């Protein structure tokens, strides 16, 4: 951007020089036309040149050193105006306009045609008094803004106050930490206290022994009122009464994931999704059963326009009494409007507009009507070679069925392979529990 601005400034000055030269030449020709002839015939050789006075040129003000959108567009406007006034360069002006518009289009839609440049968003919000970052938010080394600044995080969220999540949640986070060792894995928890110092972070991770060994796992407090700032969700959040919402835990989670992806970018996963292998795409959606788009796993860059559309759709079509209307319902409505409805002719993924749309096999090889199959014993274990992760449909598991060490169920084998630290942790707790029970029984 800086190099382009410098080139445009130089070109602007050059055009000004050409314009001044044009005016001088025009003055010469006019003076020559009005000079009376001396004698019967003009002398051979060039006619005497009468110089017209050179118009004064004001010294341009010093240009700012840091390129900004205002300077960029200002230079472009000045350049085109100068060239337009210079009759001989009108065609060149048109060509330059095409080049500049093409360049603006290329940087404005960095990620295909759904990316809104961060510098434009930041300048707009700040100039309109809608957004400001405190010194703490920009300098805190333990904040989500700092840890997730590269936009490649794996994001999880817990919207209840519970601080002892079930083993499935711990397995989902551990598996992601193992599959994505070079990316931050962030777990936002509503019940977590603020983390300000390194000691706070250490103390928070000590609550979860199975996650402590992983240096790329980060715990952050979830503060919805701050998260929703500068998004369409904020107006809805300020009006809604959680006490009157029968599905508040799920509705708030639906809203949080959209705001998190908008703000930080990366990949969002539900806490019942176990990662198997890296997802090769940064921008993707997934279908969970051909007729509905999942909001349980998706990936977008920060400030991706599609995330904004999701948030707007949630607010405009909000019906809290219908489960899933604000979750998969939002994604399904937007996708249907965006690209009618993707059709799969094989297990290959397809495109929805300019974004990858994953086949159900990627995360839902076992569909929700058969969710109990994860907790059954299989004679031949599936390899899930076509899957990036497994969604275990925890919402359907309203009886709280969990992985039991020694049960030989499919979910036990999944734990052993993809989250072995959590498996050992659960096994250790079970062993200690049995030992304590035995000691109590003997004392009686």
N, C-alpha and C positions, 0 to 999 in steps of 0.2 A: 504493500500500500504506500509506504513512504517513498519508495523508488518511483512509483507511478506518479505520485504528486509532484516530485521533483521534475520528472520529465514533462509533465503538463505545464508546470510553471515556466520551464525553459522554453517550451514551445509557444506559450503565451507571449513571452518577451520577444521571441523571434517574429511572431506574427505582427506584434506592435511595430517592430522595426520595418517589416515589409510594408505595413500600412503607411508609415511615415515616408518611406521611399516612394511609394505610389503617389502621395500627395505632392511631393517635391517634383516628380516627373511630370505630373499633371500641370503644375505651375510653370515649368519650363516650356512645355508645349504651348500653353496659353500665351506666354510672353512672346514666343517665337511667332505665333500667328498674328500678333498685333504689331510687330516690328515693321516699319515702312521700308520699301526697297530703295537703295541708293544707286542710281545709274540705270542704264538700260538693261543690264543683265546682272544677276547676282554673282558674286565671286565664286570661283571653284573652291571646293573643300567644305568642311563642316561649317554650318552656320554658327555665329557667335551664341554662346549660351548665356542666358540671363538667369541668374540664380534667384529663386524665390526665397523669401525669408523662411528659415526653418522654425516651425512651431516649437514653443518651449515644451519640454517633456518633464513632467513632475517626477521626482524620485520616488520609486515605489516603497511602500512601508515594509519594514522587515517582516519576513514570513515566519510563522511559528515553526518551531523545530519538530513538534510532535504532530504527525498527520492525524487529522480528524475527519469524520464524514462531512462536516460543514466546510472545511477547507477544500476537501476533495471535490464536492459538488460546486463550490464557489469557483474554483479554478476552471472546472469544466465549463461553467456558464460563461465566465469571462473569455475563455478561449473561443468558444463558439460565437459569442457576440462580436468579438474582434474580427474573426474570419468572415462573418456574415456581412459586416460593413465594408469589407474589402472585396469589391465586386469580382475580381479575378480569382478569388479563392472560395467562392460559394460552394462549388462542387467538392472541393477538398474539405470544407466544413461539414458537409453532409456525410462524407466518408468517415471523418473523425467522429462524428456523432454516433454512427453505427458501431465503430470500434469501441467507444466508451460505453455505450449501452450494453454491448456484448460482455465487456469486462465486468460491469456492474452486475449483470445477470449471473455471471459465473461465480462471483464472490458472494452474492446475496443468496444463492441457492447452492451452497457448498455441499450439502448433503441432498442431492437430487433436487426435488422441488418442494421440500417440506421444512427446510431449515431456515430459521430466522437468525441472522447474524447477531452475535452477542453484543457487539459494539453498538449496533443500532438500538437494540432493546435497552441496554444500559443508558445510553444517551437520552432516549425518549423518556424513560421512567424518572431519571434524575432531573431532567430539565422540567418535567411537569410536577416535581415534588412528590412523586409517588413511591420513590424508592431511595433508600440510602443504606449503606453498610456502615455499621459502627466500627470503631477502631478495634474493638474486641473481636468482632466477627471476621475481620480481615487478617488479624494477626495471631489469633488463637491457634497454636499448633495442634490442638486436640479437637478442634471443631470439625464438623462434617464438611464445611466449606473448604477447609484445608485438605483433609484426607481424600475427599472425592473430587478435587479440583480438576483432575484429568478426564473426568466423565466416563471412566471405565469400571465403576464399582458394580458389585453384585449386591442388590438391595433387598433386605427383609424388613418386615414391620410387625410389631405387636401392639395392638390398640387397647388391650386390657391392662390392668395394673399388676397382673401376675408376674412374679419374679422367679418362679420355678417352672419353666416351660417343660412340657413333656419331652420324652426322648426323641420323638419324631422331629420336633423343632430343632433340637440339638444336632440330630443326624443331617437334616437339610443344610444347616449352616456349615457343619464340618465337611460334608461332601463338596460343597461349593468351594470351601477353602482349599481343599485338596485338588480339585479340578482346575481351579484358577489361582495358582500360587503367586502369580505376579500381579494380581488385581486385588484391591481392597474389598473385603466382604463386610458390609455394614448391616448391623442389626439395630434398628430403631425401636426403643421400648418406652412405652408410656410411663411405666412405673419406675424408671431409672432416674436417679438423681443427676443433677448437672455434673458434668465432668470438666473440671477446670485445670487440674494439675495432673502430672504424671502419676502421682499417688492415687488420685481419684480413678484414673483409668485402670491401674493395677488392681485396686480394690474391687472395681466392678467386674473385671475378668475373673477374679478369684471366686466369684459366685458360680461360675460355670467351669468346673475343672476339666471337662472334656474339650472345651474350646481354648483354654489357656495356652496349650502348646503351639497354637497357630498365630504367628506374628502378623498375618494379614487379616485377622478378624478384629473388627472395631465395634464397640458398643456406643450408641448415642441415645441421649434422652429424646423422646418424641414430644414435641411441643406443637400441637396442631395449629394454635393461633398464630405462631410464627411461620410455620411451614406453608400455610395457606395465603400468607401475605402476597399481594401482587399477582393473584391468580383469580379466575372466575369463581373459584370455590369459596373465596373469602366471604362474599355477600351471603351465600347460602349458609355457611358455617355460623355467621353472626346471628342468623334468624332461627336456625333449627334448635329444637329442645331435645337433647339426648334422652331425657327421661321419658319422653313420649314416643320414642322410636323403638319398635320391637326388634329391629335388626341392627341396632346402633353399632355393635362391634364390627359387623361385616360392612355396613355402609361407610363407617369412618375409615375402615381399612381400604375400601374401594377408592375413597377420595384421597387418602394419604399416598397411595402408590402413584397416582397420577401427578400429584404435586411434587413428589420426590423425583420422579423421572423428568418432569419439566425442569426442576431446579438443578438436579445433579447429573442427569443422564446415566446411562449404563444399562444394566439388565435387572428387571424386577422379578422376584420369584416368591410364590407363596411359601409359607413355612412347612408345607407338607410336600414339597418338591425336592426329590433327592437327585443330585447331579451325578451323571454317569461319565460324560465326556464333554469337552469344550464345545460351545455353540459357535459355529464358524461365521455367524453374521452379527453385526452390531445393530442393525435395524430390522426388526422382524415382529410379526404377530403369529399366533398359532391358533388353529381350530381344534376344538376338543371333541368334535363329533360330526363334522361336515355341515351342520346346520347352525352352529353357534361359534362365535369367536371367543377364545379364552382371554381372561384378564389375569390369569394366574401366573403366566410367564410371558414377558414381552421385553423387547429391547429398543431403545430410542436414544438419540443424542439429546443433550440438554437443550431446552428451548426449541424443540422440534414441534413444528406447527400441528402435527397430528395429535400430540399430547394436549395441546390447547383445545383442539376440537373435542377431544374426549371430555375434558373438564367442562366445557360449555354444554355438551350434551347431557352430562350428569345433572347439571343445575337446571337446564331448561326442561328436562323430562323427569324430574325427580318424583318418585313415588315410593316413599320409604316403607310402605306396608307390603310391597311385593319383593320377595327375596330374589336377588340376582338382577333386578331391574337396573340397579346402579352399577353392577359389575359386568358380567358377560353381556348384559343387555346393552350397555353403553357401547362396548366394542362392536357388537353385532350390528347395531343401528348405524354406526359411523362407517363400518366396512361395507355394509350393503349400499350405502349412499355413495361411497367412494368408488367402488368397483363392482357394482351389482352384486354378484356372489361368485367367489372363486370356485372353479370346478377342478377336481382332481381326477385325472384319467389313469393314474398309477400312484405309487407311493412317493413319487417325486414332489418336491415343493413347487409352488406356483408363485406368481407375482400378483400383488394387488396394487394397482397403480405403480409406484416406484419402490415398493417395499416387499420384502420376502414374506410369504404366507406359508407357514409350516403345516405339513401333513399331520393328522392326529397321531401317527406313529412316533413323532418326535418327543412327545411328552405324555401321551395318553394311549399307550399300547393296550392297556386294560381299561375299557370304558367304564363310566361311572355305574351302570347297572350291575357290573361284575366286580365292584371294588373289594368285596370280601375275598376274592381270589388271592389278594396279597397276603391274607392271614390264614391261608390254607397250605397244606402240604402238597407239593407237586412231585409227581413221579419223575418227570423230566423238566429240569429248570430251564426257563427261557433265557436267551442270551441278550435280548434287547439290543441287538446290533444296529437297529434303525432308529434308536432313541438317544436323545441328548440328556434326558432326565425322565423321572417317573413321578407323576402326580398321584398321590395315594388317596385322594378324595376324602380328606379328614372330615369335611362337613357331613358327609354321609355316615360317618362312623360315630353316630350319636350315642352309642353304648360304651364308647371309650375303649374299644379293643386296641391293645398295644402289642408291641413286639415282646415276646417272652423267650429269653435265652433257653435253648434246649428243646424248643418246640419243633424245630426242623421245618418251619413254615418258610414261604417264599420271602417274607419280610425279614426274617432272621438272616437269611443268606445275603440279602441286600445290605443289611447293617454290617455284617461281617466283612463285606467286600468294599463298601463305599464310605462307611463311617466307623471303622474299627475301634477308634478311641471311645466313641459314644457307646459302642457295643460293650466294650470292656468296663466302662463306667456303670452301665446298667447291670451287667453281670456281677460287678463288685457290690453294688447296692443290694442286689438280690441275695447274694451269698451272706452279706452281713446281716440282712434282715432274717434270714433263716437261722443264722447262728444265734442271734439275739432271742429269737423265738424258742430255740432249743434250750438255751440257758434259763429262760423264764419258766419253761415247762418242767425242767429238772428241779428248779427251786421249789416248785409247788409239790 
